[in-house]
């Protein structure tokens, strides 16, 4: 395994004005889903991330368009990503895209996409 740092970035839409609990759950969905994808598609990255302490960063984005642009940026790389669509049982309509999980992946790759985003 590489000595390079690995992390996961979880991107939440703030324009939906979800409650704190709802945000926490959406971020959890994104973290688990993206990690499971990475475990299958990038097992060495996943193992390095697990052994390195599972670094995670939560950031905010202000619109669906920005989130989709970020997802499209990730799609052009090797970074595993997972877009979360809510079932609509509580605060948002069914199918609302709430969150994006990026990685785990090498930190420098994720930073290239997310360095300008503000912490949640």
Secondary structure, DSSP 8 states (H G I E B T S, - for coil): --SS-EEEEEEEESTT---HHHHHHHHHHHHHHHHHHHHHH-HHHHHHHHHTT--EEEEEES-HHHHHHHHHHHHTSS--EEEEE---SSSS-TT-EEEEEEEEEEHHHHHHHHTTS-B-
